[in-house]
């Protein structure tokens, strides 16, 4: 009887060991409907490398419908499955997107929560300064191709736009300025703009993952990165005060993280390093009253960008021309004097002929 019990225990132990890899297996769904599980080792430009245990497969990206990293389980799910998770040991920059879809400009991920310090280290390079002749604000890259989000009011009625990138260097940060910035789409009613930096060259940019506005909770810790009052790469933190504050028919996230002029268009992050909102309003003289556009509005705007495409000839787009400097010399220009003399000589010649 004891031997029989021992055999059962060994069987259960083996089954338990076999179940753990399944919990941690990544899932790849092909366009043909087939799916496979394994460990995704690397995602390159055209290929995805997957370890299925007995071999390593190279799958062309064009054949993949979507792929999911199930190692990025929520802490509660991991504990429920008996796995030990140390969230503080996770470096966000090493985690990969949980969902990839062809043609979609942004990426999402199921990241684990960690500390603000580690989040800032992982995502700060994706936050940029957006400048125009009328002012400046903030923005953040959606992907490595140079697409970025900012507020519409940051670039309102402007066409000459510059983006400043802050890349980590050996002794701090290195500034890189890009002057060839295209306005892809604008939505003044939601205060969002989609831009694209077209002169990246060999510069590799970091990007952020978009979170889910439905999952944020009141009291949850968040932080913002931006350029308030021109103070570059400023980090402020706080909590979600209210997740659905209404203004003029739209819903905003209210936070007590400081939001000042220059923060506009920058990201509001949760402690997983996911963007949950786009900061766009704050009250300088009333601390603790900051507002952000929920990330779900951003997703809808980007997914339907063809409906909001920018067109300089469209009167609803709106842009302005800078007026030339006023003349200081009030006298008639020389070319006008010459034309008057020529006209008078021509009139005299006509009169003589008559």
ZIGI-V150489 format. One record per residue. N is the residue number from 1. RES is the residue in three letters. PSI is psi as a letter, one per 40 degrees, with the letter a starting at -180 (999 if undefined). NEAR is the number of other ideal C-beta (glycine too) atoms within 8 Angstrom. Layout:
N/RES/PSI/NEAR  N/RES/PSI/NEAR
This chain:
1/UNK/d/4  2/UNK/d/5  3/UNK/d/6  4/UNK/d/7  5/UNK/d/8  6/UNK/d/8  7/UNK/d/8  8/UNK/d/8  9/UNK/d/8  10/UNK/d/8  11/UNK/d/8  12/UNK/d/8  13/UNK/d/8  14/UNK/d/8  15/UNK/d/8  16/UNK/d/8  17/UNK/d/7  18/UNK/d/8  19/UNK/d/8  20/UNK/d/9  21/UNK/d/7  22/UNK/d/8  23/UNK/d/10  24/UNK/e/9  25/UNK/h/10  26/UNK/i/13  27/UNK/h/10  28/UNK/h/15  29/UNK/h/10  30/UNK/i/12  31/UNK/d/6  32/UNK/e/5  33/UNK/e/6  34/UNK/i/6  35/UNK/i/8  36/UNK/i/10  37/UNK/i/9  38/UNK/a/12  39/UNK/h/8  40/UNK/h/13  41/UNK/d/7  42/UNK/i/6  43/UNK/h/6  44/UNK/a/7  45/UNK/d/4  46/UNK/e/6  47/UNK/i/9  48/UNK/h/13  49/UNK/h/13  50/UNK/h/14  51/UNK/h/9  52/UNK/e/10  53/UNK/d/5  54/UNK/e/3  55/UNK/i/6  56/UNK/h/8  57/UNK/i/9  58/UNK/h/7  59/UNK/h/12  60/UNK/h/8  61/UNK/d/9  62/UNK/e/6  63/UNK/e/8  64/UNK/h/14  65/UNK/d/6  66/UNK/i/9  67/UNK/i/12  68/UNK/h/8  69/UNK/h/13  70/UNK/e/10  71/UNK/d/6  72/UNK/f/10  73/UNK/i/13  74/UNK/i/7  75/UNK/d/10  76/UNK/d/6  77/UNK/d/8  78/UNK/d/11  79/UNK/d/9  80/UNK/d/6  81/UNK/e/8  82/UNK/e/4  83/UNK/i/10  84/UNK/h/4  85/UNK/h/9  86/UNK/g/6  87/UNK/d/9  88/UNK/e/7  89/UNK/e/4  90/UNK/h/12  91/UNK/h/7  92/UNK/d/13  93/UNK/e/8  94/UNK/e/5  95/UNK/i/11  96/UNK/i/7  97/UNK/i/9  98/UNK/e/9  99/UNK/h/10  100/UNK/h/9  101/UNK/h/7  102/UNK/h/5  103/UNK/e/3  104/UNK/h/9  105/UNK/d/9  106/UNK/i/11  107/UNK/i/12  108/UNK/i/12  109/UNK/i/13  110/UNK/g/8  111/UNK/i/12  112/UNK/i/12  113/UNK/i/8  114/UNK/a/12  115/UNK/i/7  116/UNK/d/10  117/UNK/d/6  118/UNK/d/12  119/UNK/d/15  120/UNK/d/11  121/UNK/d/7  122/UNK/d/10  123/UNK/e/15  124/UNK/d/11  125/UNK/e/10  126/UNK/e/12  127/UNK/h/14  128/UNK/i/13  129/UNK/h/12  130/UNK/h/17  131/UNK/i/9  132/UNK/i/12  133/UNK/d/5  134/UNK/e/6  135/UNK/a/6  136/UNK/i/10  137/UNK/a/17  138/UNK/i/19  139/UNK/i/16  140/UNK/i/14  141/UNK/h/14  142/UNK/d/13  143/UNK/i/10  144/UNK/e/7  145/UNK/e/6  146/UNK/e/11  147/UNK/h/12  148/UNK/i/15  149/UNK/i/14  150/UNK/a/16  151/UNK/i/13  152/UNK/d/13  153/UNK/e/9  154/UNK/d/16  155/UNK/e/14  156/UNK/h/9  157/UNK/f/6  158/UNK/i/11  159/UNK/e/6  160/UNK/h/6  161/UNK/i/12  162/UNK/i/11  163/UNK/h/15  164/UNK/h/12  165/UNK/h/12  166/UNK/h/14  167/UNK/i/9  168/UNK/h/6  169/UNK/a/7  170/UNK/d/3  171/UNK/f/3  172/UNK/b/6  173/UNK/i/8  174/UNK/h/8  175/UNK/h/7  176/UNK/h/9  177/UNK/h/8  178/UNK/h/12  179/UNK/e/6  180/UNK/g/7  181/UNK/h/12  182/UNK/h/7  183/UNK/h/12  184/UNK/d/10  185/UNK/i/12  186/UNK/i/12  187/UNK/g/11  188/UNK/d/8  189/UNK/d/5  190/UNK/e/10  191/UNK/f/10  192/UNK/i/15  193/UNK/h/14  194/UNK/h/16  195/UNK/i/17  196/UNK/h/11  197/UNK/h/12  198/UNK/e/8  199/UNK/f/7  200/UNK/d/9  201/UNK/b/4  202/UNK/e/4  203/UNK/h/8  204/UNK/h/5  205/UNK/i/12  206/UNK/i/9  207/UNK/i/11  208/UNK/i/14  209/UNK/i/13  210/UNK/h/12  211/UNK/a/13  212/UNK/h/10  213/UNK/d/12  214/UNK/e/5  215/UNK/e/6  216/UNK/i/13  217/UNK/i/7  218/UNK/h/8  219/UNK/e/5  220/UNK/h/10  221/UNK/h/9  222/UNK/i/16  223/UNK/i/15  224/UNK/i/19  225/UNK/h/14  226/UNK/a/15  227/UNK/g/15  228/UNK/h/13  229/UNK/f/7  230/UNK/e/7  231/UNK/g/7  232/UNK/i/8  233/UNK/f/9  234/UNK/h/10  235/UNK/h/10  236/UNK/i/10  237/UNK/i/9  238/UNK/a/13  239/UNK/i/11  240/UNK/h/13  241/UNK/d/9  242/UNK/h/8  243/UNK/e/10  244/UNK/g/7  245/UNK/h/9  246/UNK/h/7  247/UNK/h/8  248/UNK/f/3  249/UNK/e/4  250/UNK/i/10  251/UNK/h/6  252/UNK/i/13  253/UNK/h/17  254/UNK/h/11  255/UNK/i/16  256/UNK/e/9  257/UNK/h/13  258/UNK/h/11  259/UNK/h/14  260/UNK/i/9  261/UNK/h/8  262/UNK/d/13  263/UNK/d/17  264/UNK/h/14  265/UNK/e/16  266/UNK/i/16  267/UNK/i/16  268/UNK/h/15  269/UNK/i/15  270/UNK/a/12  271/UNK/e/13  272/UNK/e/11  273/UNK/e/13  274/UNK/i/14  275/UNK/h/14  276/UNK/e/15  277/UNK/i/13  278/UNK/h/17  279/UNK/h/18  280/UNK/e/11  281/UNK/i/9  282/UNK/i/12  283/UNK/h/7  284/UNK/d/6  285/UNK/e/3  286/UNK/g/6  287/UNK/i/6  288/UNK/e/8  289/UNK/g/9  290/UNK/i/16  291/UNK/i/14  292/UNK/i/15  293/UNK/h/14  294/UNK/i/13  295/UNK/d/14  296/UNK/d/9  297/UNK/d/12  298/UNK/d/15  299/UNK/d/10  300/UNK/d/8  301/UNK/d/14  302/UNK/d/13  303/UNK/d/7  304/UNK/f/8  305/UNK/d/12  306/UNK/d/6  307/UNK/e/5  308/UNK/e/11  309/UNK/h/8  310/UNK/h/10  311/UNK/h/6  312/UNK/e/7  313/UNK/e/4  314/UNK/h/7  315/UNK/d/4  316/UNK/e/4  317/UNK/d/10  318/UNK/h/8  319/UNK/i/8  320/UNK/i/6  321/UNK/h/4  322/UNK/h/5  323/UNK/i/3  324/UNK/i/4  325/UNK/i/3  326/UNK/i/4  327/UNK/h/5  328/UNK/d/4  329/UNK/h/4  330/UNK/e/4  331/UNK/i/4  332/UNK/h/5  333/UNK/i/6  334/UNK/d/6  335/UNK/d/6  336/UNK/d/8  337/UNK/d/9  338/UNK/d/8  339/UNK/d/8  340/UNK/d/8  341/UNK/d/8  342/UNK/d/8  343/UNK/d/8  344/UNK/d/8  345/UNK/d/8  346/UNK/d/8  347/UNK/d/8  348/UNK/d/8  349/UNK/d/8  350/UNK/d/8  351/UNK/d/7  352/UNK/d/6  353/UNK/d/5  354/UNK/999/4
